[in-house]
Amino acid sequence: MHVVIAWWDLAESSQTIDSLRTYLRDESVNAFTDVPGLRLKTWISDRAANRWGAVLLWESREAAAQPLPGRAPQLIGIPPTAHWAFDVEATVEGRYTQEALAGLGLAFEQ
């Protein structure tokens, strides 16, 4: 398994966390539902620091190398401020009450 993390500092972008949330709801989340080898994509934000990003969990390093359907880099207008890739050493699922992860998060709380 493989993890990729991308972070953008939005200070140099015309996009905001709110505008990117709208993009998630209207387009991006659905675009990633059929990406081969993608186990989970989590979009993240830090309003206090004006940062936006994503954490992607892949089945393999090879799967992580494929082109992605999202338009975030084009919308934000700059490449990620930071981009990291890691091998996964271990995973575990703890106890939880929500069966599905899809459709959760601030972008869907309207």
ABEGO torsion letter per residue (X at the ends): XBBBBBBBBAAABABBAAAAAAAAAAAAAAAAAABBGBABBBBBBBAAAGBBBBBBBBABAAAAABBBABAAAAAAGBBBABBBBBBBABBBBBBBABABABGBEAAABX
